[in-house]
Amino acid sequence: MRRREFLGAGGIAAAAGLGRLRRSDAEEPLRWKMVTAWPKNFPGIGTGAEFLARTIGEMSDGRLQVQVYGAGELVPAFEVFDAVSQGAAQMGHSVSYYWQGKNPAFHFFSALPFGMTANEMNSWLYKGGGMELWEEAYAPFDIVPLVAGNSMVQMGGWFKREIHRLEDLQGLRMRIPGLGGEVLRRVGVTPVVLSGKELLVALQTGAIDATEWTGPWNDLAFGLHRAAKYYYYPGWHDPGTTLECLVNRSALEALPGDLQAIVRHAATAASGDTVADFTAHNNDALKALVEEYGVELRQFPSEILRVLRQHTETVIEEVAESDPFVRRVNDSYQAFYAQVRDWTAISEKAYLEARAE
């Protein structure tokens, strides 16, 4: 009898506990805004933001609902960071090197030229101390950074003329953010920073002579092939660009513990989904660009890549010397890169070379 009473009481308590995990119809859901640096529902990155918002809603059983706004709907693309920092929006979706003017350390949490790939970046961030440094870098701005995906190795860019030698780069105006732009400046290119939706018109009007964006799937969606004929690879400047979810710290800490965990784990889920999305769609898009639109695929000459790599080493060292915190970040990044690169060489690189035989 006592056992039946105990089990009955336990079942009632369990049911009550389960009920608390679900939002009652009378409970008003929390509503957040997410501003992004991308056009609404843009392939891979815009849809990745939507996936993140939807996952938060589903995991929380509707208790936390996130409305996504594309670039320019609430704030321009390059004001996402400030909007989240000031609490005008609780979340943002972007890439950290857009905010390099606030702290040069931000470069390291997106992509470095000739740096780590997507897998290597994730390993450094999650297992090598990178996230702790990233959180420290964003703390003065009341922002918590979360990994929200990776665009993988990108393409090298669109050019209106062929690039045979280093001199062909000189005098070009090219849209390219991050340290890649500074590296190209050292060889005579004028780097220009533009938002994605400005690229096609800028190419068509001659405001720029070349541009990089992401990869075939994204570039096809923007129609960049309509303004430039030559499509170069590899994306030496963006070997594995981490996408970020920005969360206003005050808003996050005001949530119950379970909702805080949901926001964090939803970002992890979105990260994996975004990587799968890019991998699934890039080759089909590249095939369409070449076979349907007559785009001419070109590989950067090895001599150009060699010179760009030399300048990259100089630029990164100069950035690291600019501030003690940046030096700490660079030291952590380079130490992890040195050890993980060896494993990549005898695992993925060696396998890919064998597969190509």
SERO-4910 file (N, C-alpha, C, O; in steps of 0.05 Angstrom, whole numbers):
BEGIN
 pado doro    nc1    nc2    nc3   cac1   cac2   cac3    cc1    cc2    cc3    oc1    oc2    oc3
  Met    A     17    -24      0      0      0      0     17     25      0     13     43    -16
  Arg    A     37     25     18     55     49     20     70     53     -7     75     75    -15
  Arg    A     78     30    -20     93     32    -45     75     44    -66     84     61    -82
  Arg    A     49     36    -67     31     47    -87     27     77    -82     25     93   -101
  Glu    A     25     84    -57     21    113    -51     46    129    -59     43    151    -69
  Phe    A     69    118    -54     94    131    -61     96    135    -91    102    157   -101
  Leu    A     90    113   -106     92    115   -135     71    134   -146     76    149   -165
  Gly    A     48    134   -134     27    152   -143     35    181   -139     31    198   -156
  Ala    A     46    187   -115     55    214   -110     77    222   -128     78    245   -138
  Gly    A     96    203   -134    118    209   -152    108    215   -180    118    233   -193
  Gly    A     88    200   -189     77    205   -216     64    232   -218     68    246   -238
  Ile    A     50    240   -197     37    266   -197     59    288   -198     56    307   -213
  Ala    A     80    284   -181    101    304   -181    116    306   -208    122    328   -217
  Ala    A    120    282   -220    133    282   -246    116    297   -267    126    312   -283
  Ala    A     90    291   -266     72    304   -285     72    334   -281     72    350   -300
  Ala    A     72    342   -256     73    371   -250     99    384   -260     98    406   -271
  Gly    A    121    369   -257    146    379   -266    146    382   -296    156    402   -307
  Leu    A    135    362   -311    134    363   -340    117    386   -349    123    400   -368
  Gly    A     95    391   -334     78    414   -341     92    440   -339     86    459   -355
  Arg    A    111    443   -321    125    468   -318    144    473   -341    152    496   -346
  Leu    A    152    452   -356    170    456   -378    156    466   -403    168    475   -422
  Arg    A    129    465   -402    114    473   -425     99    499   -420     89    504   -398
  Arg    A     98    516   -440     84    542   -437     54    538   -436     43    525   -454
  Ser    A     42    549   -416     13    548   -415      1    569   -434     15    588   -441
  Asp    A    -23    565   -443    -35    584   -461    -37    611   -449    -37    632   -463
  Ala    A    -39    612   -422    -42    638   -409    -15    653   -406    -15    677   -401
  Glu    A      7    639   -409     33    651   -405     41    666   -430     41    656   -452
  Glu    A     47    692   -426     55    709   -449     84    702   -457    102    703   -440
  Pro    A     89    695   -482    116    689   -491    135    713   -490    126    736   -494
  Leu    A    160    708   -486    180    730   -489    186    733   -518    188    714   -533
  Arg    A    189    758   -527    193    764   -555    220    779   -558    223    800   -546
  Trp    A    237    768   -574    263    780   -580    265    788   -609    251    777   -626
  Lys    A    284    806   -614    290    814   -641    318    805   -648    336    807   -632
  Met    A    322    794   -672    348    788   -682    353    804   -708    338    802   -727
  Val    A    374    821   -707    381    836   -731    405    823   -744    423    813   -730
  Thr    A    406    823   -770    427    809   -784    441    827   -804    431    848   -812
  Ala    A    465    818   -812    481    833   -831    475    824   -860    489    831   -879
  Trp    A    454    807   -863    448    795   -889    420    802   -898    403    809   -881
  Pro    A    414    801   -924    387    803   -933    369    782   -921    378    760   -915
  Lys    A    344    788   -917    325    769   -906    324    743   -921    321    743   -946
  Asn    A    328    721   -907    327    694   -919    348    689   -940    344    672   -958
  Phe    A    370    703   -940    391    699   -959    403    671   -955    406    663   -932
  Pro    A    409    656   -977    418    628   -974    441    625   -954    460    640   -955
  Gly    A    439    605   -937    461    598   -920    464    615   -895    462    605   -873
  Ile    A    468    640   -899    472    658   -876    446    670   -866    440    670   -842
  Gly    A    429    680   -884    403    690   -876    385    668   -867    370    670   -847
  Thr    A    385    645   -882    369    622   -873    379    610   -848    364    598   -833
  Gly    A    406    612   -843    417    603   -819    407    618   -795    402    607   -773
  Ala    A    404    644   -798    392    661   -776    363    652   -771    355    651   -748
  Glu    A    348    647   -792    320    638   -789    319    611   -775    302    606   -758
  Phe    A    338    593   -782    339    566   -769    344    570   -739    331    557   -723
  Leu    A    362    587   -732    369    592   -704    344    603   -689    338    593   -668
  Ala    A    330    622   -701    307    634   -688    285    613   -684    272    611   -663
  Arg    A    281    597   -705    260    577   -705    266    555   -684    249    545   -670
  Thr    A    292    548   -682    300    527   -663    296    536   -635    288    521   -617
  Ile    A    302    562   -629    297    572   -602    268    571   -595    261    563   -573
  Gly    A    251    578   -614    222    576   -609    213    548   -604    197    543   -586
  Glu    A    222    529   -620    214    501   -617    225    489   -591    210    475   -577
  Met    A    250    494   -585    262    482   -561    249    493   -535    248    480   -515
  Ser    A    240    518   -537    228    531   -513    198    527   -512    185    538   -494
  Asp    A    187    511   -531    158    507   -532    143    534   -535    122    538   -523
  Gly    A    155    553   -549    143    578   -554    146    599   -532    136    621   -534
  Arg    A    161    592   -511    164    611   -489    182    634   -497    179    657   -487
  Leu    A    201    630   -516    218    651   -526    216    651   -556    224    631   -569
  Gln    A    206    672   -567    202    675   -596    219    697   -607    220    719   -596
  Val    A    234    690   -628    253    709   -639    245    717   -668    241    699   -685
  Gln    A    242    742   -672    235    753   -699    261    762   -712    276    778   -701
  Val    A    266    752   -737    290    759   -751    285    782   -770    265    783   -784
  Tyr    A    304    801   -770    303    824   -788    328    824   -806    350    822   -796
  Gly    A    324    825   -832    346    827   -850    360    854   -849    350    873   -837
  Ala    A    383    855   -862    399    880   -862    382    903   -874    370    900   -896
  Gly    A    380    925   -860    365    948   -869    336    949   -860    323    970   -863
  Glu    A    326    927   -850    298    927   -841    294    942   -815    275    958   -812
  Leu    A    312    938   -796    313    953   -771    338    971   -769    336    994   -762
  Val    A    361    958   -776    386    973   -775    402    964   -800    398    942   -810
  Pro    A    420    982   -810    437    974   -832    456    951   -824    460    945   -800
  Ala    A    467    937   -844    483    913   -840    506    919   -820    512    902   -803
  Phe    A    519    942   -823    543    947   -807    537    961   -780    554    972   -767
  Glu    A    511    961   -772    503    971   -746    492    949   -728    481    955   -707
  Val    A    495    924   -737    484    902   -721    497    900   -694    483    897   -673
  Phe    A    523    902   -693    537    900   -667    528    921   -647    522    915   -624
  Asp    A    526    946   -656    518    968   -638    489    964   -629    483    970   -606
  Ala    A    472    954   -647    444    950   -639    442    930   -617    426    933   -598
  Val    A    457    908   -618    456    888   -597    470    898   -572    460    894   -550
  Ser    A    492    912   -575    506    923   -552    489    942   -536    490    942   -511
  Gln    A    473    958   -550    457    979   -537    430    968   -528    414    983   -515
  Gly    A    423    943   -535    398    932   -527    375    938   -545    352    932   -538
  Ala    A    380    951   -568    358    956   -587    348    930   -599    325    929   -607
  Ala    A    365    910   -600    357    883   -607    371    864   -588    394    869   -580
  Gln    A    358    842   -582    370    823   -563    391    805   -576    408    794   -563
  Met    A    389    801   -602    407    783   -617    415    795   -643    402    813   -654
  Gly    A    438    785   -653    448    793   -679    460    769   -693    467    749   -680
  His    A    463    770   -719    475    749   -735    493    762   -755    484    777   -772
  Ser    A    520    756   -753    539    770   -770    565    755   -770    566    731   -767
  Val    A    587    770   -774    614    759   -773    632    780   -760    630    804   -765
  Ser    A    650    770   -743    664    788   -724    683    808   -738    688    829   -727
  Tyr    A    695    801   -761    714    820   -773    700    845   -784    714    864   -792
  Tyr    A    674    845   -785    660    870   -792    664    892   -771    662    916   -776
  Trp    A    671    884   -746    674    903   -724    703    907   -717    709    914   -694
  Gln    A    721    904   -736    750    905   -730    758    933   -719    778    935   -705
  Gly    A    742    953   -726    749    980   -716    746    983   -686    757   1001   -674
  Lys    A    730    966   -673    726    967   -645    748    953   -629    756    962   -608
  Asn    A    759    932   -641    781    918   -628    794    900   -650    780    882   -660
  Pro    A    819    903   -656    832    886   -677    832    857   -670    836    840   -687
  Ala    A    828    850   -644    826    822   -637    802    808   -649    802    783   -652
  Phe    A    782    823   -657    758    811   -669    764    795   -694    749    777   -701
  His    A    785    803   -709    793    788   -733    795    758   -728    787    742   -744
  Phe    A    807    752   -705    815    724   -700    792    705   -696    795    681   -698
  Phe    A    768    716   -690    745    700   -684    727    696   -709    706    683   -707
  Ser    A    736    706   -732    722    701   -757    740    684   -775    736    660   -778
  Ala    A    760    697   -788    778    683   -805    803    699   -809    803    724   -811
  Leu    A    826    685   -810    851    698   -817    860    687   -844    857    664   -850
  Pro    A    872    704   -861    883    695   -886    903    672   -882    920    673   -864
  Phe    A    900    651   -898    917    627   -896    916    614   -868    935    601   -859
  Gly    A    894    619   -854    891    609   -827    876    583   -825    877    567   -844
  Met    A    862    579   -803    849    553   -797    824    549   -814    809    568   -820
  Thr    A    818    524   -820    794    517   -834    771    516   -814    774    521   -790
  Ala    A    747    510   -824    723    509   -806    726    490   -783    721    496   -760
  Asn    A    735    465   -789    739    445   -768    760    454   -748    756    451   -724
  Glu    A    781    466   -758    803    475   -740    794    498   -723    800    500   -699
  Met    A    779    517   -735    768    540   -720    750    530   -698    752    540   -675
  Asn    A    731    512   -704    713    502   -684    728    489   -661    721    492   -638
  Ser    A    749    475   -668    765    461   -647    779    482   -629    779    478   -605
  Trp    A    790    503   -641    803    523   -624    782    538   -607    787    542   -583
  Leu    A    759    544   -618    739    559   -603    728    542   -580    726    552   -558
  Tyr    A    721    517   -586    707    501   -566    727    486   -547    720    482   -524
  Lys    A    750    479   -557    768    462   -542    796    474   -537    812    463   -522
  Gly    A    802    497   -549    828    508   -547    830    535   -533    850    548   -534
  Gly    A    808    543   -520    808    569   -506    799    593   -522    798    615   -512
  Gly    A    791    588   -547    783    611   -564    757    624   -554    756    649   -555
  Met    A    738    609   -545    712    621   -537    716    638   -512    703    659   -510
  Glu    A    733    630   -494    738    646   -470    750    673   -478    743    694   -466
  Leu    A    768    673   -497    780    698   -506    759    715   -521    759    740   -518
  Trp    A    742    702   -537    722    717   -552    702    730   -532    694    753   -536
  Glu    A    694    715   -512    676    726   -492    689    750   -478    676    770   -472
  Glu    A    715    748   -472    729    770   -459    730    794   -477    728    817   -467
  Ala    A    734    790   -503    735    812   -522    709    827   -524    709    851   -527
  Tyr    A    687    812   -523    660    825   -526    648    834   -500    628    849   -500
  Ala    A    659    826   -477    647    833   -451    644    863   -447    623    871   -437
  Pro    A    663    880   -455    659    909   -451    635    921   -466    626    943   -460
  Phe    A    625    906   -486    603    916   -502    576    903   -494    556    907   -507
  Asp    A    576    889   -471    552    876   -461    541    855   -481    517    853   -484
  Ile    A    559    841   -494    552    822   -514    564    795   -508    588    793   -501
  Val    A    549    774   -511    559    746   -509    560    735   -538    539    734   -551
  Pro    A    583    726   -547    585    715   -574    580    685   -573    588    671   -554
  Leu    A    566    675   -594    562    646   -597    569    639   -626    564    655   -644
  Val    A    580    615   -630    585    606   -657    558    599   -670    542    584   -659
  Ala    A    554    609   -694    528    604   -708    531    591   -735    512    589   -750
  Gly    A    556    582   -741    560    569   -767    587    575   -778    604    588   -765
  Asn    A    592    566   -803    617    572   -816    612    569   -846    599    550   -855
  Ser    A    622    588   -862    618    588   -891    638    570   -905    638    569   -930
  Met    A    655    557   -890    675    539   -901    696    555   -918    696    579   -917
  Val    A    713    540   -933    732    554   -950    716    569   -972    701    558   -987
  Gln    A    721    595   -974    707    611   -993    721    613  -1020    743    601  -1023
  Met    A    709    626  -1039    721    631  -1065    739    656  -1063    736    672  -1044
  Gly    A    758    658  -1081    777    680  -1081    766    707  -1091    778    728  -1086
  Gly    A    744    706  -1106    732    731  -1115    726    732  -1145    734    715  -1161
  Trp    A    711    753  -1152    703    758  -1179    719    781  -1190    723    802  -1177
  Phe    A    730    778  -1214    746    798  -1227    737    803  -1256    728    784  -1269
  Lys    A    738    828  -1264    730    834  -1291    751    828  -1312    746    827  -1336
  Arg    A    776    823  -1302    797    816  -1320    813    793  -1307    813    789  -1283
  Glu    A    828    779  -1324    844    757  -1314    867    767  -1297    878    788  -1302
  Ile    A    875    750  -1278    898    757  -1260    920    736  -1266    918    713  -1257
  His    A    940    745  -1281    962    727  -1288    986    730  -1270   1001    711  -1264
  Arg    A    991    755  -1261   1014    761  -1245   1007    782  -1225    985    794  -1226
  Leu    A   1025    787  -1206   1020    805  -1184   1013    833  -1194    996    847  -1183
  Glu    A   1025    842  -1216   1020    869  -1227    991    873  -1235    982    895  -1236
  Asp    A    977    851  -1242    950    853  -1251    931    861  -1228    909    870  -1233
  Leu    A    940    858  -1204    924    866  -1181    927    896  -1175    909    908  -1163
  Gln    A    949    907  -1183    955    935  -1175    934    954  -1188    928    953  -1211
  Gly    A    924    972  -1171    905    992  -1180    876    984  -1178    858   1000  -1183
  Leu    A    871    958  -1172    843    949  -1170    830    959  -1145    842    962  -1124
  Arg    A    804    965  -1148    788    971  -1124    771    946  -1120    755    938  -1136
  Met    A    775    933  -1097    762    908  -1091    747    908  -1065    758    917  -1044
  Arg    A    723    899  -1065    708    896  -1040    719    872  -1026    717    849  -1036
  Ile    A    731    876  -1003    741    854   -986    746    864   -958    762    882   -954
  Pro    A    732    853   -938    736    862   -910    758    846   -896    771    829   -909
  Gly    A    762    851   -871    780    835   -855    809    840   -862    816    859   -877
  Leu    A    826    823   -852    855    826   -856    863    820   -885    884    828   -894
  Gly    A    846    805   -899    851    800   -928    853    826   -943    869    829   -962
  Gly    A    836    845   -936    837    871   -949    863    886   -944    874    898   -962
  Glu    A    873    884   -919    899    897   -913    922    883   -927    941    897   -935
  Val    A    921    857   -930    942    843   -945    942    852   -974    963    857   -985
  Leu    A    919    854   -986    918    863  -1014    927    892  -1017    938    900  -1038
  Arg    A    922    908   -996    932    936   -997    962    936  -1001    973    954  -1014
  Arg    A    976    917   -989   1005    916   -991   1015    911  -1019   1039    915  -1025
  Val    A    998    900  -1037   1006    895  -1064    993    913  -1084    992    908  -1108
  Gly    A    981    935  -1074    971    956  -1092    941    956  -1097    931    971  -1114
  Val    A    926    939  -1083    897    939  -1085    885    959  -1065    895    962  -1043
  Thr    A    863    972  -1073    848    989  -1055    824    973  -1044    805    969  -1059
  Pro    A    825    965  -1019    803    949  -1007    779    967  -1001    783    990   -991
  Val    A    755    958  -1007    731    972  -1002    712    955   -986    710    931   -992
  Val    A    699    966   -967    679    950   -951    651    958   -958    643    982   -956
  Leu    A    636    939   -968    608    944   -976    592    921   -965    602    899   -961
  Ser    A    566    926   -960    548    904   -953    541    888   -977    545    897  -1000
  Gly    A    531    864   -972    526    845   -994    508    856  -1016    513    852  -1039
  Lys    A    486    869  -1008    467    878  -1027    477    901  -1045    464    908  -1065
  Glu    A    500    912  -1038    511    934  -1054    530    924  -1076    538    939  -1093
  Leu    A    537    899  -1075    559    889  -1092    554    889  -1121    570    899  -1137
  Leu    A    531    880  -1130    525    878  -1158    525    905  -1172    538    909  -1192
  Val    A    511    924  -1160    511    951  -1172    538    963  -1172    546    977  -1191
  Ala    A    553    959  -1151    580    971  -1150    598    959  -1172    614    974  -1184
  Leu    A    595    933  -1177    610    921  -1199    601    932  -1226    617    938  -1244
  Gln    A    575    933  -1230    563    942  -1255    570    971  -1262    574    977  -1285
  Thr    A    571    988  -1242    576   1016  -1247    606   1023  -1248    613   1045  -1255
  Gly    A    623   1004  -1240    651   1009  -1240    661   1021  -1214    685   1030  -1212
  Ala    A    644   1023  -1194    653   1033  -1168    675   1015  -1156    692   1024  -1142
  Ile    A    673    989  -1163    694    970  -1156    701    953  -1180    684    951  -1199
  Asp    A    725    942  -1181    734    926  -1203    732    896  -1197    732    880  -1216
  Ala    A    730    889  -1172    729    861  -1164    716    860  -1137    713    879  -1122
  Thr    A    706    836  -1130    694    832  -1104    696    803  -1096    697    785  -1113
  Glu    A    697    798  -1070    692    771  -1060    667    773  -1043    660    794  -1032
  Trp    A    653    750  -1040    631    750  -1022    633    725  -1005    644    726   -982
  Thr    A    623    702  -1014    625    678   -998    634    655  -1015    657    646  -1014
  Gly    A    615    645  -1031    620    621  -1048    599    619  -1069    581    637  -1070
  Pro    A    599    599  -1085    581    597  -1108    551    600  -1101    537    613  -1115
  Trp    A    543    587  -1080    514    587  -1073    505    616  -1067    485    625  -1077
  Asn    A    520    630  -1050    514    658  -1044    518    676  -1067    502    694  -1072
  Asp    A    540    672  -1081    547    691  -1103    527    689  -1126    521    709  -1139
  Leu    A    518    665  -1132    497    661  -1152    472    676  -1144    459    688  -1161
  Ala    A    464    674  -1119    440    688  -1109    441    718  -1113    421    731  -1119
  Phe    A    465    729  -1110    469    758  -1114    472    765  -1143    471    789  -1150
  Gly    A    475    746  -1161    478    751  -1189    505    764  -1197    506    780  -1216
  Leu    A    526    759  -1182    551    772  -1187    563    764  -1214    579    779  -1226
  His    A    555    741  -1225    564    733  -1251    554    751  -1273    564    751  -1296
  Arg    A    535    768  -1268    524    787  -1288    543    811  -1292    539    826  -1311
  Ala    A    562    814  -1273    579    838  -1274    608    831  -1277    624    849  -1284
  Ala    A    617    807  -1272    645    799  -1274    646    771  -1285    629    754  -1279
  Lys    A    666    765  -1301    668    740  -1316    686    719  -1303    681    695  -1305
  Tyr    A    707    729  -1290    728    711  -1280    724    706  -1250    722    724  -1234
  Tyr    A    723    680  -1243    717    672  -1216    741    656  -1205    748    634  -1215
  Tyr    A    755    667  -1185    780    656  -1176    778    640  -1150    760    645  -1133
  Tyr    A    795    621  -1148    798    605  -1123    828    600  -1119    843    603  -1137
  Pro    A    836    592  -1095    820    588  -1070    816    614  -1055    828    635  -1060
  Gly    A    798    613  -1035    793    636  -1018    815    637   -996    809    631   -973
  Trp    A    838    646  -1004    861    647   -985    855    665   -961    866    661   -939
  His    A    838    685   -965    832    705   -945    811    695   -925    810    705   -902
  Asp    A    794    676   -933    773    666   -916    772    635   -917    755    624   -931
  Pro    A    791    622   -903    792    593   -905    772    578   -888    769    553   -891
  Gly    A    758    592   -871    737    579   -854    725    600   -837    732    603   -813
  Thr    A    706    616   -848    697    640   -834    674    633   -814    653    624   -822
  Thr    A    679    638   -789    660    633   -768    638    654   -768    644    678   -768
  Leu    A    613    645   -769    590    663   -767    583    665   -737    586    646   -722
  Glu    A    575    689   -729    570    693   -701    541    699   -695    527    712   -711
  Cys    A    532    690   -672    507    699   -660    514    718   -637    527    709   -618
  Leu    A    506    742   -639    510    762   -618    486    762   -599    463    763   -609
  Val    A    490    761   -573    468    761   -554    474    783   -533    495    783   -521
  Asn    A    455    801   -529    458    821   -509    460    807   -482    441    793   -474
  Arg    A    482    812   -468    487    798   -442    465    803   -422    455    785   -409
  Ser    A    456    828   -419    436    834   -399    410    820   -405    396    810   -387
  Ala    A    403    818   -431    378    804   -439    381    775   -434    362    762   -424
  Leu    A    404    763   -440    409    735   -436    407    728   -406    394    708   -399
  Glu    A    420    743   -390    421    737   -361    394    742   -347    390    732   -325
  Ala    A    376    757   -360    349    761   -349    331    737   -354    310    735   -342
  Leu    A    340    718   -371    323    695   -377    326    674   -355    347    674   -341
  Pro    A    306    657   -352    310    634   -334    333    616   -345    339    617   -368
  Gly    A    344    600   -327    367    584   -334    362    566   -358    380    562   -375
  Asp    A    338    554   -359    333    535   -381    332    550   -408    341    539   -428
  Leu    A    321    574   -409    320    589   -434    348    598   -442    354    600   -466
  Gln    A    365    605   -423    392    612   -429    406    589   -443    420    592   -463
  Ala    A    402    565   -432    414    541   -444    403    536   -471    418    527   -489
  Ile    A    378    540   -475    365    536   -501    378    555   -522    384    546   -544
  Val    A    382    580   -515    394    599   -534    422    589   -543    428    589   -566
  Arg    A    437    580   -523    464    571   -529    464    545   -546    479    543   -566
  His    A    447    526   -539    447    501   -554    434    504   -581    441    489   -600
  Ala    A    416    522   -584    404    527   -610    425    539   -629    425    532   -653
  Ala    A    443    555   -619    465    566   -635    483    543   -645    492    543   -668
  Thr    A    488    524   -627    505    501   -635    491    485   -657    504    476   -676
  Ala    A    465    481   -654    450    466   -675    450    481   -701    453    469   -722
  Ala    A    447    508   -700    447    524   -724    475    523   -738    477    524   -762
  Ser    A    496    521   -721    523    520   -732    526    495   -750    536    497   -772
  Gly    A    518    472   -740    520    448   -756    503    448   -780    511    439   -802
  Asp    A    479    459   -778    461    460   -801    471    478   -823    469    472   -846
  Thr    A    484    501   -815    494    519   -835    518    507   -850    519    510   -875
  Val    A    535    493   -837    558    480   -850    547    459   -870    557    458   -893
  Ala    A    527    444   -862    515    424   -880    502    437   -904    504    427   -927
  Asp    A    490    460   -900    476    475   -921    496    484   -943    492    479   -967
  Phe    A    518    496   -934    538    505   -953    550    482   -969    554    483   -993
  Thr    A    556    460   -955    568    437   -968    549    425   -988    558    416  -1009
  Ala    A    524    424   -981    504    412   -999    499    428  -1024    492    416  -1045
  His    A    502    454  -1023    492    471  -1045    514    484  -1062    509    492  -1085
  Asn    A    539    486  -1052    559    501  -1066    566    489  -1093    569    504  -1113
  Asn    A    569    463  -1095    578    452  -1120    557    454  -1142    564    460  -1165
  Asp    A    532    450  -1135    511    453  -1155    510    482  -1165    506    486  -1189
  Ala    A    514    501  -1147    515    529  -1155    538    535  -1173    536    549  -1193
  Leu    A    562    523  -1166    585    528  -1183    581    516  -1211    589    528  -1231
  Lys    A    570    492  -1212    564    480  -1238    546    497  -1255    550    500  -1279
  Ala    A    525    509  -1242    507    527  -1257    522    551  -1267    517    560  -1290
  Leu    A    539    563  -1250    554    587  -1259    571    581  -1283    572    598  -1302
  Val    A    584    559  -1283    602    552  -1305    587    543  -1330    593    553  -1352
  Glu    A    569    524  -1327    556    512  -1350    532    528  -1361    528    527  -1385
  Glu    A    518    542  -1344    494    557  -1353    500    586  -1359    488    598  -1377
  Tyr    A    519    598  -1344    524    626  -1347    551    633  -1358    558    657  -1361
  Gly    A    567    613  -1365    592    618  -1378    614    631  -1361    632    643  -1372
  Val    A    612    628  -1335    633    639  -1318    659    623  -1322    658    599  -1326
  Glu    A    681    637  -1323    707    625  -1327    721    621  -1300    729    641  -1287
  Leu    A    724    596  -1292    736    589  -1267    767    590  -1269    778    579  -1288
  Arg    A    780    604  -1251    809    607  -1252    821    602  -1224    808    608  -1204
  Gln    A    845    591  -1224    860    588  -1199    881    609  -1198    895    615  -1217
  Phe    A    884    621  -1174    905    641  -1170    932    629  -1176    938    607  -1166
  Pro    A    949    642  -1191    976    632  -1195    991    629  -1168    987    645  -1150
  Ser    A   1007    608  -1167   1021    601  -1142   1039    624  -1133   1043    628  -1109
  Glu    A   1051    638  -1152   1069    660  -1144   1054    683  -1130   1064    694  -1111
  Ile    A   1029    688  -1139   1013    708  -1125   1006    699  -1097   1008    715  -1078
  Leu    A    998    674  -1094    992    664  -1067   1016    664  -1049   1013    670  -1025
  Arg    A   1039    659  -1060   1064    659  -1043   1069    687  -1032   1075    691  -1009
  Val    A   1066    708  -1049   1070    735  -1040   1049    744  -1020   1055    757  -1001
  Leu    A   1024    736  -1025   1003    744  -1007   1007    731   -980   1001    743   -959
  Arg    A   1017    706   -980   1022    693   -954   1044    708   -939   1043    711   -914
  Gln    A   1065    716   -953   1086    731   -939   1076    757   -927   1083    763   -904
  His    A   1059    771   -941   1048    796   -930   1029    789   -907   1027    805   -888
  Thr    A   1015    767   -909    997    759   -887   1012    756   -861   1002    766   -840
  Glu    A   1034    743   -861   1050    740   -837   1058    766   -825   1057    770   -801
  Thr    A   1065    785   -842   1073    812   -832   1049    827   -820   1051    838   -799
  Val    A   1026    826   -834   1003    840   -825    993    829   -798    986    844   -780
  Ile    A    992    802   -796    983    790   -771   1001    798   -748    992    804   -726
  Glu    A   1027    798   -753   1046    805   -731   1042    835   -723   1044    841   -700
  Glu    A   1037    852   -742   1033    880   -736   1007    884   -719   1007    899   -701
  Val    A    986    869   -726    962    870   -711    966    860   -683    956    872   -664
  Ala    A    981    838   -680    986    827   -654   1002    846   -636    998    846   -612
  Glu    A   1019    862   -648   1035    881   -633   1020    905   -624   1030    921   -608
  Ser    A    995    909   -634    981    933   -629    970    935   -600    963    957   -591
  Asp    A    967    912   -586    954    912   -560    961    886   -545    962    865   -558
  Pro    A    965    888   -519    971    863   -504    950    841   -506    956    818   -507
  Phe    A    924    850   -506    903    830   -509    903    816   -536    900    792   -538
  Val    A    908    832   -557    909    821   -584    932    801   -585    930    780   -598
  Arg    A    955    808   -572    977    789   -571    969    763   -558    977    742   -568
  Arg    A    954    764   -536    945    740   -523    928    723   -542    931    698   -543
  Val    A    910    736   -556    892    722   -574    909    709   -597    905    686   -603
  Asn    A    927    724   -608    943    714   -630    961    691   -620    963    671   -635
  Asp    A    972    693   -597    989    671   -586    973    645   -583    982    624   -590
  Ser    A    948    648   -573    931    625   -570    923    613   -597    925    589   -601
  Tyr    A    916    630   -616    908    621   -642    932    607   -656    928    585   -666
  Gln    A    955    619   -656    978    608   -670    988    582   -658    996    564   -672
  Ala    A    987    581   -631    996    556   -618    977    533   -625    986    511   -630
  Phe    A    951    538   -625    932    517   -632    935    510   -661    934    486   -668
  Tyr    A    938    530   -678    940    525   -707    965    508   -713    963    490   -730
  Ala    A    987    513   -699   1011    498   -704   1007    468   -699   1017    451   -714
  Gln    A    993    461   -677    990    433   -670    968    419   -686    971    396   -693
  Val    A    946    433   -692    924    421   -706    931    418   -736    921    400   -749
  Arg    A    947    436   -746    955    435   -774    969    409   -781    966    398   -803
  Asp    A    986    399   -763   1000    374   -768    981    351   -771    985    334   -789
  Trp    A    960    350   -754    941    328   -756    925    331   -782    919    311   -796
  Thr    A    917    355   -789    902    359   -814    918    350   -838    906    339   -857
  Ala    A    944    354   -837    961    346   -860    962    316   -865    962    307   -888
  Ile    A    961    300   -843    963    271   -847    936    258   -845    934    234   -848
  Ser    A    915    273   -841    888    262   -841    873    272   -865    872    259   -886
  Glu    A    860    295   -863    843    305   -885    859    311   -911    852    303   -932
  Lys    A    881    326   -908    897    333   -932    907    308   -946    905    305   -971
  Ala    A    919    290   -931    929    265   -943    907    249   -956    911    237   -977
  Tyr    A    885    247   -943    862    232   -954    852    245   -980    847    231  -1000
  Leu    A    849    271   -980    839    285  -1004    858    281  -1027    850    278  -1050
  Glu    A    884    282  -1021    904    277  -1042    902    249  -1053    904    244  -1077
  Ala    A    898    230  -1035    895    202  -1043    870    198  -1060    870    183  -1079
  Arg    A    849    211  -1052    823    208  -1066    825    219  -1094    811    210  -1112
  Ala    A    842    239  -1098    845    252  -1124    862    236  -1143    863    242  -1167
  Glu    A    876    216  -1133    894    200  -1150    878    185  -1172    890    171  -1189
***
